[in-house]
Each structure stands twice: as C-alpha cells, then as structure tokens.
Amino acid sequence: MVKICFIRSDGSEKVVGADVGGSVMDAARMNNIPGIEAECGGACSCATCHIYVDPGWRDRVGEASTIETEMLELALGVRDESRLACQIDVTPDLDGLIVRIPEKQG
C-alpha cells in the first residue's frame, strides 16, 4: 500500500493508503476525500478530479496525456502542476505523494 497526502484548499491534510494499480482518484473516493467529485468515475471525460501535484513529485508522476490536457481545459484554476487524479496510476514510486485539491472543481 502506498501513502498519499491530500491537502485541501483550507490547508487541512489527510494521508490515506492507496492500492498499487489503482488511481489517485480511486484512493480519494475510497477514503472520502472532500473536493474530489470524480463525476465520470475515472473515464477522463470531465475535470472533477482536478488536483495539483506537489512540485517535488511532478517528475515521478509524469506528464499529462493529450486527452487529459484537453479535459483540464474545462477545469477551474488550472496551473502547471494541474493533473486529473483519475489519470495518475498508483505505483510503488509514488509512496508519499503530495497533492493539493483546488478550492472548486468544475
């Protein structure tokens, strides 16, 4: 099990266990992380699992695909570190991952 730290826009943190092979979105949903709506259930057809990957983790997480980049155009508050949690696969290399949740999804 990999640990992921979710930081809400108010600064509160919750560290959860995530199954290798699942997605960061799956971990958020299984642990009732507020702010991750995930309306499409991980199909990369909405932007309601928008997160900010901590700068120290961006290289390990990797770059967004073309379709993910297109979906992010629908999100609010997109920044360089923006990703969709449904598109980040949990691997052992991501143990300790830190992500921030935007104030609003959309």
ABEGO torsion letter per residue (X at the ends): XBBBBBBBAAGBBBBBBBBBGBBAAAAAAAAGBBGBAGAAGGAGABAAABBBBBAAAAAAAEBBBAAAAAAAAABBGBBAABBBAAABBBBAAABGBBBBBBABBX
